[in-house]
Amino acid sequence: MTSRTPESIPTAPAAAIPAIPGRPCSIAAALQILGEKWALLAVREIFYGNHRFDRIARNTGAPRDRLTARLRALEEAGVIERRAYSERPPRFEYHLTEAGRDLAPVIQSLLTWGDRWLLPEPPVTVRHSPAGHDPHPFEPAWTCRTCGQEGHSGDLALEIHSPGWEREGPMAQGAHGS
């Protein structure tokens, strides 16, 4: 098992990171781009193999103007890319970039959570079909790349890197030398 070092993890340019009030947080930064339902539903549809606007609109139920805005924002954020499939008239398909493909665990987690807590019957089952094996329901586990152990919230600790902040929130004035 290989572990990802900080040097091997691609990062966004600082200019692409939106300014957010409150605690400096990657979750808040991600939600600036992905936190509106039409954005994640569009990503879901592209994951499912629906690359054309009409199919994405039909399957998400999004108003066309909102979907257009979300797809543009996802493209500007580097989550998806447009690829021309017709010159006359100009038509495009939407495909996930590496950043978009890295959302697979997020989409799967939302699907699993919704199946467990919201719907009486799962409307979709994701199946895993590795070469040489029969397809079976996909049941991912949250594991640590370093030790291979399954992660549980009780095993985790925060290491705060934002100056002036601690787990409870911002440090009191004067507590950090200002």
Protein Blocks (a to p, Z undefined) as FASTA:
>chain_A
ZZddfklpccddfklpccdehjddfklmmmmmmmpfklmmmmmmmmnopabfklmmmmno
pafklmmmmmmmmmmnomaccddfbfbdcdddddddfklmmmmmmmmmmmmmmmmmmpmb
dfbdcddddehiacdddddddddfklopacdfklpccddfbghiafklccdehkloZZ
